[in-house]
Amino acid sequence: MLVTTTNTIETHTIKQYLGIVTGETIIGANIFKDFFAGIRDIVGGRSGSYESVLREAKDTALKEMQEQAQRIGANAVIGVDLDYETVGSNGGMLMVTASGTAVKI
């Protein structure tokens, strides 16, 4: 399935718009990752553990969005947007939402 952030696909003609599709995921970062990320913040450098969690959440949201698009007969998703939010009483969870327009090309 073709997935793009653009609203058109240069080499293809959009034959049918099928509607908005979304994928969501919420992932919590555990206390050990928080602890080691805090140490990294003090001494500098990138937090590999948080980057890994963020990447996993993004991939899951995109996969869910594509699966929803396939179920309604799409073979591409255009205008994809990714949103990131922290949720929970202490902001200890990360929510990633992917949304786009399912189309047939």
N, CA, C and O atoms as a Tinker XYZ file with bonds, in Angstrom:
   420  protein
     1  N      0.849000   -1.180000    0.000000    73     2
     2  CA     0.000000    0.000000    0.000000    64     1     3
     3  C      0.888000    1.235000    0.000000    63     2     4     5
     4  O      1.862000    1.328000    0.748000    81     3
     5  N      0.529000    2.172000   -0.852000    73     3     6
     6  CA     1.257000    3.427000   -0.936000    64     5     7
     7  C      0.730000    4.383000    0.127000    63     6     8     9
     8  O     -0.478000    4.594000    0.236000    81     7
     9  N      1.635000    4.959000    0.906000    73     7    10
    10  CA     1.266000    5.898000    1.963000    64     9    11
    11  C      2.115000    7.142000    1.784000    63    10    12    13
    12  O      3.340000    7.062000    1.698000    81    11
    13  N      1.452000    8.305000    1.728000    73    11    14
    14  CA     2.183000    9.545000    1.487000    64    13    15
    15  C      1.573000   10.710000    2.264000    63    14    16    17
    16  O      0.378000   10.727000    2.557000    81    15
    17  N      2.410000   11.662000    2.582000    73    15    18
    18  CA     1.926000   12.872000    3.260000    64    17    19
    19  C      1.363000   13.887000    2.276000    63    18    20    21
    20  O      0.719000   14.854000    2.681000    81    19
    21  N      1.600000   13.675000    1.000000    73    19    22
    22  CA     1.099000   14.607000   -0.011000    64    21    23
    23  C     -0.364000   14.312000   -0.332000    63    22    24    25
    24  O     -0.870000   13.230000   -0.033000    81    23
    25  N     -1.036000   15.285000   -0.944000    73    23    26
    26  CA    -2.453000   15.120000   -1.284000    64    25    27
    27  C     -2.672000   14.561000   -2.679000    63    26    28    29
    28  O     -3.807000   14.282000   -3.067000    81    27
    29  N     -1.602000   14.396000   -3.427000    73    27    30
    30  CA    -1.664000   13.790000   -4.750000    64    29    31
    31  C     -0.496000   12.828000   -4.888000    63    30    32    33
    32  O      0.446000   12.843000   -4.095000    81    31
    33  N     -0.580000   11.994000   -5.912000    73    31    34
    34  CA     0.506000   11.064000   -6.205000    64    33    35
    35  C      0.891000   11.308000   -7.659000    63    34    36    37
    36  O      0.120000   10.994000   -8.566000    81    35
    37  N      2.053000   11.853000   -7.880000    73    35    38
    38  CA     2.455000   12.307000   -9.214000    64    37    39
    39  C      2.248000   11.279000  -10.317000    63    38    40    41
    40  O      1.766000   11.618000  -11.398000    81    39
    41  N      2.600000   10.054000  -10.059000    73    39    42
    42  CA     2.576000    9.036000  -11.120000    64    41    43
    43  C      1.258000    8.269000  -11.191000    63    42    44    45
    44  O      1.141000    7.335000  -11.984000    81    43
    45  N      0.273000    8.635000  -10.389000    73    43    46
    46  CA    -1.005000    7.913000  -10.363000    64    45    47
    47  C     -2.183000    8.886000  -10.377000    63    46    48    49
    48  O     -2.079000   10.029000   -9.932000    81    47
    49  N     -3.284000    8.404000  -10.894000    73    47    50
    50  CA    -4.528000    9.152000  -10.857000    64    49    51
    51  C     -5.399000    8.577000   -9.752000    63    50    52    53
    52  O     -5.577000    7.362000   -9.661000    81    51
    53  N     -5.934000    9.442000   -8.923000    73    51    54
    54  CA    -6.837000    8.984000   -7.868000    64    53    55
    55  C     -8.202000    8.738000   -8.500000    63    54    56    57
    56  O     -8.818000    9.655000   -9.043000    81    55
    57  N     -8.671000    7.486000   -8.424000    73    55    58
    58  CA    -9.931000    7.094000   -9.056000    64    57    59
    59  C    -11.113000    7.243000   -8.116000    63    58    60    61
    60  O    -12.235000    7.505000   -8.549000    81    59
    61  N    -10.850000    7.072000   -6.806000    73    59    62
    62  CA   -11.953000    7.138000   -5.849000    64    61    63
    63  C    -11.422000    7.502000   -4.462000    63    62    64    65
    64  O    -10.410000    6.971000   -4.007000    81    63
    65  N    -12.121000    8.409000   -3.810000    73    63    66
    66  CA   -11.824000    8.771000   -2.426000    64    65    67
    67  C    -12.745000    7.949000   -1.536000    63    66    68    69
    68  O    -13.961000    7.962000   -1.728000    81    67
    69  N    -12.188000    7.241000   -0.574000    73    67    70
    70  CA   -12.972000    6.332000    0.263000    64    69    71
    71  C    -13.228000    6.859000    1.670000    63    70    72    73
    72  O    -14.031000    6.283000    2.403000    81    71
    73  N    -12.568000    7.929000    2.055000    73    71    74
    74  CA   -12.805000    8.512000    3.362000    64    73    75
    75  C    -11.576000    8.547000    4.247000    63    74    76    77
    76  O    -10.500000    8.074000    3.880000    81    75
    77  N    -11.767000    9.118000    5.412000    73    75    78
    78  CA   -10.680000    9.269000    6.386000    64    77    79
    79  C    -10.444000    7.945000    7.100000    63    78    80    81
    80  O    -11.385000    7.253000    7.490000    81    79
    81  N     -9.186000    7.612000    7.260000    73    79    82
    82  CA    -8.789000    6.425000    8.031000    64    81    83
    83  C     -7.820000    6.863000    9.118000    63    82    84    85
    84  O     -7.070000    7.823000    8.944000    81    83
    85  N     -7.840000    6.152000   10.244000    73    83    86
    86  CA    -6.973000    6.506000   11.367000    64    85    87
    87  C     -6.367000    5.256000   12.002000    63    86    88    89
    88  O     -6.857000    4.140000   11.829000    81    87
    89  N     -5.316000    5.477000   12.720000    73    87    90
    90  CA    -4.702000    4.451000   13.547000    64    89    91
    91  C     -4.194000    5.132000   14.801000    63    90    92    93
    92  O     -3.604000    6.211000   14.733000    81    91
    93  N     -4.417000    4.515000   15.931000    73    91    94
    94  CA    -3.993000    5.104000   17.197000    64    93    95
    95  C     -3.247000    4.074000   18.029000    63    94    96    97
    96  O     -3.495000    2.872000   17.935000    81    95
    97  N     -2.348000    4.565000   18.829000    73    95    98
    98  CA    -1.684000    3.704000   19.801000    64    97    99
    99  C     -1.284000    4.535000   21.011000    63    98   100   101
   100  O     -0.937000    5.710000   20.895000    81    99
   101  N     -1.341000    3.904000   22.161000    73    99   102
   102  CA    -0.883000    4.540000   23.403000    64   101   103
   103  C      0.132000    3.600000   24.027000    63   102   104   105
   104  O     -0.152000    2.427000   24.272000    81   103
   105  N      1.298000    4.125000   24.277000    73   103   106
   106  CA     2.389000    3.324000   24.845000    64   105   107
   107  C      2.920000    4.025000   26.086000    63   106   108   109
   108  O      3.166000    5.232000   26.074000    81   107
   109  N      3.091000    3.270000   27.137000    73   107   110
   110  CA     3.662000    3.812000   28.357000    64   109   111
   111  C      5.156000    3.575000   28.392000    63   110   112   113
   112  O      5.639000    2.525000   27.968000    81   111
   113  N      5.873000    4.539000   28.890000    73   111   114
   114  CA     7.319000    4.391000   29.093000    64   113   115
   115  C      7.530000    3.945000   30.541000    63   114   116   117
   116  O      7.029000    4.579000   31.469000    81   115
   117  N      8.270000    2.856000   30.726000    73   115   118
   118  CA     8.398000    2.332000   32.089000    64   117   119
   119  C      9.391000    3.128000   32.937000    63   118   120   121
   120  O     10.126000    3.974000   32.428000    81   119
   121  N      9.396000    2.844000   34.209000    73   119   122
   122  CA    10.189000    3.618000   35.174000    64   121   123
   123  C     11.691000    3.526000   34.904000    63   122   124   125
   124  O     12.416000    4.492000   35.140000    81   123
   125  N     12.174000    2.369000   34.408000    73   123   126
   126  CA    13.599000    2.234000   34.140000    64   125   127
   127  C     14.022000    3.101000   32.960000    63   126   128   129
   128  O     15.085000    3.721000   32.987000    81   127
   129  N     13.186000    3.142000   31.924000    73   127   130
   130  CA    13.490000    4.014000   30.792000    64   129   131
   131  C     13.486000    5.470000   31.241000    63   130   132   133
   132  O     14.340000    6.252000   30.827000    81   131
   133  N     12.507000    5.840000   32.104000    73   131   134
   134  CA    12.444000    7.203000   32.620000    64   133   135
   135  C     13.712000    7.546000   33.400000    63   134   136   137
   136  O     14.274000    8.631000   33.246000    81   135
   137  N     14.153000    6.614000   34.235000    73   135   138
   138  CA    15.344000    6.837000   35.050000    64   137   139
   139  C     16.577000    7.063000   34.169000    63   138   140   141
   140  O     17.310000    8.034000   34.356000    81   139
   141  N     16.801000    6.152000   33.202000    73   139   142
   142  CA    17.981000    6.272000   32.351000    64   141   143
   143  C     17.887000    7.476000   31.412000    63   142   144   145
   144  O     18.905000    8.086000   31.086000    81   143
   145  N     16.684000    7.819000   30.981000    73   143   146
   146  CA    16.513000    9.026000   30.154000    64   145   147
   147  C     16.860000   10.259000   30.974000    63   146   148   149
   148  O     17.454000   11.202000   30.451000    81   147
   149  N     16.494000   10.264000   32.267000    73   147   150
   150  CA    16.832000   11.384000   33.145000    64   149   151
   151  C     18.334000   11.547000   33.287000    63   150   152   153
   152  O     18.843000   12.668000   33.294000    81   151
   153  N     19.044000   10.435000   33.399000    73   151   154
   154  CA    20.505000   10.489000   33.476000    64   153   155
   155  C     21.072000   11.056000   32.184000    63   154   156   157
   156  O     21.987000   11.878000   32.215000    81   155
   157  N     20.539000   10.626000   31.057000    73   155   158
   158  CA    20.999000   11.148000   29.761000    64   157   159
   159  C     20.768000   12.654000   29.675000    63   158   160   161
   160  O     21.602000   13.393000   29.153000    81   159
   161  N     19.611000   13.100000   30.202000    73   159   162
   162  CA    19.318000   14.533000   30.173000    64   161   163
   163  C     20.367000   15.314000   30.956000    63   162   164   165
   164  O     20.726000   16.427000   30.571000    81   163
   165  N     20.853000   14.749000   32.037000    73   163   166
   166  CA    21.844000   15.429000   32.872000    64   165   167
   167  C     23.206000   15.461000   32.184000    63   166   168   169
   168  O     23.870000   16.497000   32.166000    81   167
   169  N     23.625000   14.323000   31.618000    73   167   170
   170  CA    24.958000   14.239000   31.027000    64   169   171
   171  C     24.966000   14.539000   29.536000    63   170   172   173
   172  O     26.034000   14.652000   28.934000    81   171
   173  N     23.818000   14.666000   28.947000    73   171   174
   174  CA    23.730000   14.963000   27.521000    64   173   175
   175  C     23.599000   13.707000   26.686000    63   174   176   177
   176  O     23.827000   12.599000   27.171000    81   175
   177  N     23.236000   13.883000   25.449000    73   175   178
   178  CA    23.092000   12.753000   24.536000    64   177   179
   179  C     21.640000   12.449000   24.246000    63   178   180   181
   180  O     20.729000   13.051000   24.815000    81   179
   181  N     21.449000   11.512000   23.356000    73   179   182
   182  CA    20.114000   11.126000   22.939000    64   181   183
   183  C     19.597000   10.006000   23.823000    63   182   184   185
   184  O     20.366000    9.199000   24.346000    81   183
   185  N     18.295000    9.971000   23.980000    73   183   186
   186  CA    17.665000    8.912000   24.770000    64   185   187
   187  C     17.174000    7.810000   23.833000    63   186   188   189
   188  O     16.062000    7.875000   23.309000    81   187
   189  N     18.005000    6.816000   23.634000    73   187   190
   190  CA    17.679000    5.713000   22.734000    64   189   191
   191  C     16.438000    4.958000   23.138000    63   190   192   193
   192  O     15.693000    4.489000   22.278000    81   191
   193  N     16.197000    4.828000   24.445000    73   191   194
   194  CA    15.025000    4.086000   24.900000    64   193   195
   195  C     13.741000    4.813000   24.521000    63   194   196   197
   196  O     12.779000    4.182000   24.086000    81   195
   197  N     13.716000    6.133000   24.682000    73   195   198
   198  CA    12.526000    6.892000   24.288000    64   197   199
   199  C     12.367000    6.915000   22.767000    63   198   200   201
   200  O     11.248000    6.831000   22.261000    81   199
   201  N     13.458000    7.027000   22.052000    73   199   202
   202  CA    13.375000    7.016000   20.596000    64   201   203
   203  C     12.801000    5.696000   20.103000    63   202   204   205
   204  O     12.016000    5.672000   19.155000    81   203
   205  N     13.185000    4.616000   20.734000    73   203   206
   206  CA    12.666000    3.301000   20.362000    64   205   207
   207  C     11.166000    3.201000   20.620000    63   206   208   209
   208  O     10.422000    2.693000   19.781000    81   207
   209  N     10.723000    3.680000   21.774000    73   207   210
   210  CA     9.292000    3.660000   22.109000    64   209   211
   211  C      8.519000    4.532000   21.139000    63   210   212   213
   212  O      7.444000    4.142000   20.681000    81   211
   213  N      9.037000    5.691000   20.821000    73   211   214
   214  CA     8.384000    6.605000   19.900000    64   213   215
   215  C      8.259000    5.979000   18.511000    63   214   216   217
   216  O      7.205000    6.070000   17.881000    81   215
   217  N      9.311000    5.359000   18.044000    73   215   218
   218  CA     9.312000    4.697000   16.734000    64   217   219
   219  C      8.290000    3.563000   16.707000    63   218   220   221
   220  O      7.549000    3.409000   15.736000    81   219
   221  N      8.254000    2.778000   17.769000    73   219   222
   222  CA     7.304000    1.669000   17.852000    64   221   223
   223  C      5.860000    2.181000   17.810000    63   222   224   225
   224  O      5.018000    1.609000   17.118000    81   223
   225  N      5.579000    3.247000   18.542000    73   223   226
   226  CA     4.232000    3.817000   18.564000    64   225   227
   227  C      3.841000    4.340000   17.188000    63   226   228   229
   228  O      2.715000    4.117000   16.742000    81   227
   229  N      4.746000    5.027000   16.516000    73   227   230
   230  CA     4.477000    5.551000   15.168000    64   229   231
   231  C      4.203000    4.425000   14.198000    63   230   232   233
   232  O      3.241000    4.489000   13.432000    81   231
   233  N      5.037000    3.383000   14.215000    73   231   234
   234  CA     4.868000    2.254000   13.305000    64   233   235
   235  C      3.531000    1.548000   13.535000    63   234   236   237
   236  O      2.867000    1.148000   12.579000    81   235
   237  N      3.139000    1.394000   14.792000    73   235   238
   238  CA     1.869000    0.743000   15.119000    64   237   239
   239  C      0.685000    1.566000   14.619000    63   238   240   241
   240  O     -0.249000    1.017000   14.035000    81   239
   241  N      0.719000    2.866000   14.841000    73   239   242
   242  CA    -0.377000    3.735000   14.388000    64   241   243
   243  C     -0.490000    3.710000   12.858000    63   242   244   245
   244  O     -1.598000    3.640000   12.325000    81   243
   245  N      0.631000    3.766000   12.155000    73   243   246
   246  CA     0.606000    3.715000   10.692000    64   245   247
   247  C      0.077000    2.368000   10.192000    63   246   248   249
   248  O     -0.693000    2.314000    9.233000    81   247
   249  N      0.487000    1.302000   10.840000    73   247   250
   250  CA     0.026000   -0.033000   10.446000    64   249   251
   251  C     -1.487000   -0.152000   10.624000    63   250   252   253
   252  O     -2.174000   -0.665000    9.740000    81   251
   253  N     -2.010000    0.314000   11.754000    73   251   254
   254  CA    -3.456000    0.270000   11.986000    64   253   255
   255  C     -4.205000    1.090000   10.941000    63   254   256   257
   256  O     -5.251000    0.665000   10.450000    81   255
   257  N     -3.676000    2.262000   10.599000    73   255   258
   258  CA    -4.307000    3.105000    9.590000    64   257   259
   259  C     -4.357000    2.384000    8.242000    63   258   260   261
   260  O     -5.387000    2.400000    7.568000    81   259
   261  N     -3.253000    1.754000    7.851000    73   259   262
   262  CA    -3.200000    1.029000    6.584000    64   261   263
   263  C     -4.156000   -0.165000    6.574000    63   262   264   265
   264  O     -4.792000   -0.443000    5.557000    81   263
   265  N     -4.258000   -0.865000    7.696000    73   263   266
   266  CA    -5.180000   -1.996000    7.787000    64   265   267
   267  C     -6.622000   -1.539000    7.622000    63   266   268   269
   268  O     -7.412000   -2.203000    6.951000    81   267
   269  N     -6.971000   -0.405000    8.233000    73   267   270
   270  CA    -8.318000    0.140000    8.086000    64   269   271
   271  C     -8.573000    0.507000    6.626000    63   270   272   273
   272  O     -9.657000    0.244000    6.106000    81   271
   273  N     -7.595000    1.106000    5.966000    73   271   274
   274  CA    -7.735000    1.484000    4.561000    64   273   275
   275  C     -7.948000    0.255000    3.682000    63   274   276   277
   276  O     -8.787000    0.273000    2.782000    81   275
   277  N     -7.198000   -0.803000    3.939000    73   275   278
   278  CA    -7.348000   -2.041000    3.170000    64   277   279
   279  C     -8.740000   -2.633000    3.333000    63   278   280   281
   280  O     -9.330000   -3.121000    2.370000    81   279
   281  N     -9.269000   -2.588000    4.564000    73   279   282
   282  CA   -10.603000   -3.158000    4.825000    64   281   283
   283  C    -11.693000   -2.471000    4.013000    63   282   284   285
   284  O    -12.710000   -3.088000    3.697000    81   283
   285  N    -11.491000   -1.198000    3.673000    73   283   286
   286  CA   -12.518000   -0.502000    2.899000    64   285   287
   287  C    -12.175000   -0.449000    1.410000    63   286   288   289
   288  O    -12.827000    0.262000    0.646000    81   287
   289  N    -11.156000   -1.198000    1.000000    73   287   290
   290  CA   -10.847000   -1.343000   -0.416000    64   289   291
   291  C     -9.834000   -0.374000   -0.990000    63   290   292   293
   292  O     -9.696000   -0.289000   -2.210000    81   291
   293  N     -9.128000    0.351000   -0.158000    73   291   294
   294  CA    -8.129000    1.311000   -0.646000    64   293   295
   295  C     -6.821000    0.603000   -0.975000    63   294   296   297
   296  O     -6.503000   -0.449000   -0.422000    81   295
   297  N     -6.073000    1.213000   -1.895000    73   295   298
   298  CA    -4.720000    0.724000   -2.157000    64   297   299
   299  C     -3.679000    1.822000   -1.941000    63   298   300   301
   300  O     -2.507000    1.661000   -2.281000    81   299
   301  N     -4.135000    2.953000   -1.364000    73   299   302
   302  CA    -3.216000    4.040000   -1.015000    64   301   303
   303  C     -3.875000    4.920000    0.047000    63   302   304   305
   304  O     -5.098000    4.960000    0.176000    81   303
   305  N     -3.034000    5.618000    0.799000    73   303   306
   306  CA    -3.509000    6.610000    1.773000    64   305   307
   307  C     -2.718000    7.885000    1.506000    63   306   308   309
   308  O     -1.487000    7.875000    1.485000    81   307
   309  N     -3.446000    8.984000    1.302000    73   307   310
   310  CA    -2.793000   10.262000    1.010000    64   309   311
   311  C     -3.033000   11.240000    2.153000    63   310   312   313
   312  O     -3.901000   11.023000    2.998000    81   311
   313  N     -2.256000   12.316000    2.168000    73   311   314
   314  CA    -2.433000   13.369000    3.167000    64   313   315
   315  C     -2.222000   12.887000    4.592000    63   314   316   317
   316  O     -2.895000   13.356000    5.510000    81   315
   317  N     -1.303000   11.962000    4.787000    73   315   318
   318  CA    -1.090000   11.374000    6.107000    64   317   319
   319  C     -0.504000   12.405000    7.071000    63   318   320   321
   320  O      0.410000   13.156000    6.729000    81   319
   321  N     -1.052000   12.417000    8.276000    73   319   322
   322  CA    -0.597000   13.313000    9.342000    64   321   323
   323  C     -0.355000   12.479000   10.586000    63   322   324   325
   324  O     -1.164000   11.614000   10.924000    81   323
   325  N      0.742000   12.731000   11.261000    73   323   326
   326  CA     1.057000   12.069000   12.530000    64   325   327
   327  C      0.973000   13.088000   13.650000    63   326   328   329
   328  O      1.533000   14.180000   13.552000    81   327
   329  N      0.267000   12.727000   14.722000    73   327   330
   330  CA     0.155000   13.590000   15.899000    64   329   331
   331  C      0.675000   12.834000   17.112000    63   330   332   333
   332  O      0.420000   11.642000   17.278000    81   331
   333  N      1.408000   13.554000   17.957000    73   331   334
   334  CA     1.988000   12.982000   19.172000    64   333   335
   335  C      1.487000   13.768000   20.370000    63   334   336   337
   336  O      1.534000   14.999000   20.372000    81   335
   337  N      1.004000   13.060000   21.398000    73   335   338
   338  CA     0.519000   13.703000   22.628000    64   337   339
   339  C      0.940000   12.862000   23.817000    63   338   340   341
   340  O      1.060000   11.641000   23.714000    81   339
   341  N      1.161000   13.516000   24.945000    73   339   342
   342  CA     1.332000   12.773000   26.191000    64   341   343
   343  C     -0.017000   12.742000   26.900000    63   342   344   345
   344  O     -0.748000   13.732000   26.906000    81   343
   345  N     -0.335000   11.612000   27.490000    73   343   346
   346  CA    -1.607000   11.434000   28.180000    64   345   347
   347  C     -1.360000   10.759000   29.517000    63   346   348   349
   348  O     -0.256000   10.295000   29.798000    81   347
   349  N     -2.390000   10.711000   30.329000    73   347   350
   350  CA    -2.282000   10.105000   31.648000    64   349   351
   351  C     -2.180000   11.167000   32.721000    63   350   352   353
   352  O     -1.922000   12.336000   32.434000    81   351
   353  N     -2.381000   10.755000   33.946000    73   351   354
   354  CA    -2.391000   11.710000   35.056000    64   353   355
   355  C     -1.072000   12.448000   35.222000    63   354   356   357
   356  O     -1.059000   13.606000   35.638000    81   355
   357  N      0.041000   11.787000   34.901000    73   355   358
   358  CA     1.345000   12.452000   35.017000    64   357   359
   359  C      2.050000   12.581000   33.672000    63   358   360   361
   360  O      3.255000   12.830000   33.618000    81   359
   361  N      1.299000   12.411000   32.592000    73   359   362
   362  CA     1.897000   12.501000   31.262000    64   361   363
   363  C      2.856000   11.376000   30.964000    63   362   364   365
   364  O      3.753000   11.525000   30.134000    81   363
   365  N      2.678000   10.244000   31.633000    73   363   366
   366  CA     3.603000    9.126000   31.495000    64   365   367
   367  C      3.325000    8.203000   30.332000    63   366   368   369
   368  O      4.010000    7.194000   30.166000    81   367
   369  N      2.325000    8.532000   29.520000    73   367   370
   370  CA     2.014000    7.695000   28.372000    64   369   371
   371  C      2.064000    8.545000   27.109000    63   370   372   373
   372  O      1.776000    9.741000   27.134000    81   371
   373  N      2.431000    7.913000   26.023000    73   371   374
   374  CA     2.542000    8.586000   24.744000    64   373   375
   375  C      1.453000    8.075000   23.816000    63   374   376   377
   376  O      1.304000    6.867000   23.632000    81   375
   377  N      0.684000    9.001000   23.225000    73   375   378
   378  CA    -0.331000    8.629000   22.244000    64   377   379
   379  C      0.124000    9.130000   20.880000    63   378   380   381
   380  O      0.502000   10.290000   20.721000    81   379
   381  N      0.081000    8.241000   19.911000    73   379   382
   382  CA     0.404000    8.609000   18.534000    64   381   383
   383  C     -0.810000    8.287000   17.677000    63   382   384   385
   384  O     -1.361000    7.189000   17.749000    81   383
   385  N     -1.222000    9.256000   16.866000    73   383   386
   386  CA    -2.352000    9.079000   15.968000    64   385   387
   387  C     -1.893000    9.337000   14.539000    63   386   388   389
   388  O     -1.246000   10.345000   14.255000    81   387
   389  N     -2.232000    8.422000   13.649000    73   387   390
   390  CA    -1.977000    8.595000   12.219000    64   389   391
   391  C     -3.325000    8.723000   11.528000    63   390   392   393
   392  O     -4.232000    7.934000   11.788000    81   391
   393  N     -3.464000    9.704000   10.654000    73   391   394
   394  CA    -4.714000    9.856000    9.912000    64   393   395
   395  C     -4.405000   10.260000    8.484000    63   394   396   397
   396  O     -3.385000   10.891000    8.207000    81   395
   397  N     -5.297000    9.888000    7.588000    73   395   398
   398  CA    -5.127000   10.216000    6.183000    64   397   399
   399  C     -6.396000    9.903000    5.432000    63   398   400   401
   400  O     -7.397000    9.506000    6.029000    81   399
   401  N     -6.362000   10.081000    4.122000    73   399   402
   402  CA    -7.505000    9.807000    3.258000    64   401   403
   403  C     -7.226000    8.543000    2.450000    63   402   404   405
   404  O     -6.248000    8.465000    1.706000    81   403
   405  N     -8.100000    7.562000    2.613000    73   403   406
   406  CA    -7.979000    6.311000    1.869000    64   405   407
   407  C     -8.481000    6.542000    0.443000    63   406   408   409
   408  O     -9.538000    7.139000    0.238000    81   407
   409  N     -7.716000    6.065000   -0.533000    73   407   410
   410  CA    -8.082000    6.248000   -1.933000    64   409   411
   411  C     -7.799000    4.980000   -2.742000    63   410   412   413
   412  O     -7.044000    4.103000   -2.324000    81   411
   413  N     -8.434000    4.918000   -3.911000    73   411   414
   414  CA    -8.082000    3.907000   -4.911000    64   413   415
   415  C     -7.351000    4.637000   -6.027000    63   414   416   417
   416  O     -7.814000    5.658000   -6.535000    81   415
   417  N     -6.199000    4.090000   -6.395000    73   415   418
   418  CA    -5.435000    4.702000   -7.490000    64   417   419
   419  C     -5.391000    3.729000   -8.655000    63   418   420
   420  O     -4.798000    4.032000   -9.691000    81   419
